[in-house]
Amino acid sequence: MEFFLTQEDFVELCRLKKYDSSARVRERASTLLLLHSGRTCEDVADILMINPRTVGTTRRDWKKDKFNSLPDKPRCGAPSILSDEEKEKILEIAKSSPLTADGILEEFVKGGGQQVGIHIIRSTLKKSVYLQTRPPVTQGEALRGRLRKGEG
């Protein structure tokens, strides 16, 4: 079965194969580029060391949805414990004063938020890419600091 790409699609797939952050998108782009070069599904599967059915699925999905078929689809899972408004409130607390996750949880509950586990607070902060980190202190820097204070 022949498989053709437009010049624009070919160029974009080459870019995705090389630079996309998702390994699955890169693999799917490689699959489509190999199919475009005239290889069979079995050949592509052997080259990429994947199941031939995966190659067929990638080709079928591409014909149906083009670039929308490359990223993973959302997966099932438990619904979020916090609403979007509650998550925003947690982020506002974190931005307003540099507290620990325990302190943020305490402020959140005082402000009328629901009691949740500390891991929920940490996860919310990580997913929002809001992490206040201090630069790492090496043992030598710590020792020099103690020596300056007269502790060493």
C-alpha positions as CSV (number, residue, x, y, z in Angstrom):
1,M,0.0,0.0,0.0
2,E,1.6,3.3,-1.1
3,F,1.9,6.2,1.3
4,F,2.6,9.8,0.2
5,L,3.3,13.0,2.1
6,T,3.0,16.5,0.9
7,Q,6.3,18.6,0.8
8,E,5.0,20.7,3.8
9,D,4.1,17.6,5.8
10,F,7.4,16.0,5.0
11,V,9.3,19.0,6.2
12,E,7.3,19.3,9.4
13,L,7.6,15.6,10.2
14,C,11.4,15.9,9.8
15,R,11.4,18.8,12.2
16,L,9.2,16.8,14.7
17,K,11.4,13.7,14.3
18,K,14.5,15.7,15.3
19,Y,13.2,18.2,17.8
20,D,9.9,17.2,19.5
21,S,10.2,16.7,23.2
22,S,7.9,13.6,23.1
23,A,9.6,10.3,22.3
24,R,6.3,9.0,21.0
25,V,5.8,11.9,18.6
26,R,9.4,11.4,17.3
27,E,8.7,7.7,16.8
28,R,5.5,8.3,15.0
29,A,7.1,10.9,12.7
30,S,9.9,8.4,12.0
31,T,7.3,5.8,11.1
32,L,5.6,8.1,8.7
33,L,8.8,9.2,7.0
34,L,9.9,5.6,6.5
35,L,6.5,4.7,5.0
36,H,6.9,7.7,2.7
37,S,10.2,6.4,1.6
38,G,8.5,3.3,0.2
39,R,9.1,0.8,2.9
40,T,6.5,-1.7,4.0
41,C,4.9,-1.8,7.4
42,E,7.0,-4.9,8.3
43,D,10.2,-3.2,7.2
44,V,9.4,-0.1,9.3
45,A,8.5,-2.2,12.3
46,D,11.8,-4.1,12.0
47,I,13.8,-0.9,11.6
48,L,12.1,0.9,14.6
49,M,11.8,-2.3,16.6
50,I,8.0,-1.9,17.1
51,N,5.0,-4.0,16.4
52,P,3.8,-4.0,12.7
53,R,0.3,-3.2,14.0
54,T,1.6,-0.1,15.6
55,V,2.9,1.0,12.2
56,G,-0.5,0.3,10.6
57,T,-2.3,2.2,13.4
58,T,0.1,5.2,13.0
59,R,-0.5,5.2,9.2
60,R,-4.3,4.9,9.6
61,D,-4.5,7.7,12.2
62,W,-2.3,10.0,10.1
63,K,-4.7,9.6,7.2
64,K,-7.6,10.5,9.4
65,D,-6.2,13.2,11.7
66,K,-2.8,14.3,10.2
67,F,-0.7,16.1,12.8
68,N,-3.4,15.7,15.5
69,S,-2.7,12.0,15.4
70,L,0.9,12.3,16.6
71,P,0.6,13.2,20.3
72,D,-0.8,10.7,22.8
73,K,-4.5,10.9,23.4
74,P,-5.6,11.8,27.0
75,R,-5.7,8.7,29.2
76,C,-8.3,7.7,31.7
77,G,-7.8,8.4,35.3
78,A,-9.3,9.7,38.5
79,P,-10.8,13.2,38.3
80,S,-8.8,16.0,39.8
81,I,-9.5,16.5,43.6
82,L,-9.1,20.2,43.3
83,S,-11.1,22.5,41.0
84,D,-9.2,25.0,38.7
85,E,-10.2,27.8,41.1
86,E,-8.8,25.9,44.1
87,K,-5.5,25.3,42.2
88,E,-5.3,29.0,41.3
89,K,-5.8,29.9,45.0
90,I,-3.0,27.6,46.0
91,L,-0.7,29.2,43.4
92,E,-1.7,32.7,44.7
93,I,-0.8,31.7,48.3
94,A,2.5,30.3,47.1
95,K,3.3,33.5,45.2
96,S,2.3,35.8,47.9
97,S,4.5,34.4,50.6
98,P,7.3,31.9,50.5
99,L,5.9,29.1,52.6
100,T,6.6,25.4,52.7
101,A,4.0,23.0,51.2
102,D,2.7,22.5,54.8
103,G,2.3,26.3,55.2
104,I,0.5,26.6,51.9
105,L,-1.9,23.8,52.9
106,E,-2.6,25.5,56.2
107,E,-3.3,28.9,54.6
108,F,-5.4,27.2,51.9
109,V,-7.6,25.5,54.5
110,K,-7.9,28.7,56.6
111,G,-9.1,30.4,53.5
112,G,-12.0,28.0,53.1
113,G,-10.3,25.4,50.9
114,Q,-10.9,21.7,51.4
115,Q,-8.5,19.6,53.5
116,V,-6.3,17.7,51.1
117,G,-3.1,15.7,51.5
118,I,0.2,17.5,51.3
119,H,1.1,15.5,48.1
120,I,-1.8,17.3,46.4
121,I,-0.3,20.7,47.2
122,R,3.2,19.6,46.0
123,S,1.7,18.1,42.8
124,T,-0.2,21.2,42.0
125,L,2.9,23.3,42.4
126,K,5.0,21.0,40.3
127,K,2.4,20.9,37.5
128,S,2.2,24.6,37.4
129,V,6.0,24.8,37.2
130,Y,5.9,27.0,40.3
131,L,8.8,25.7,42.4
132,Q,10.9,28.0,44.5
133,T,14.2,26.5,44.7
134,R,17.3,27.8,46.4
135,P,20.7,27.2,44.8
136,P,22.4,24.1,46.0
137,V,24.9,24.5,48.8
138,T,28.0,22.4,48.4
139,Q,29.7,20.9,51.5
140,G,32.6,23.3,51.0
141,E,30.3,26.4,51.0
142,A,28.5,25.1,54.1
143,L,31.8,24.6,55.9
144,R,33.1,28.1,54.9
145,G,29.8,29.6,56.1
146,R,30.2,27.9,59.5
147,L,33.8,29.0,59.7
148,R,32.8,32.6,59.1
149,K,30.3,32.4,61.8
150,G,32.8,30.9,64.2
151,E,31.1,27.5,64.4
152,G,33.8,25.4,62.9
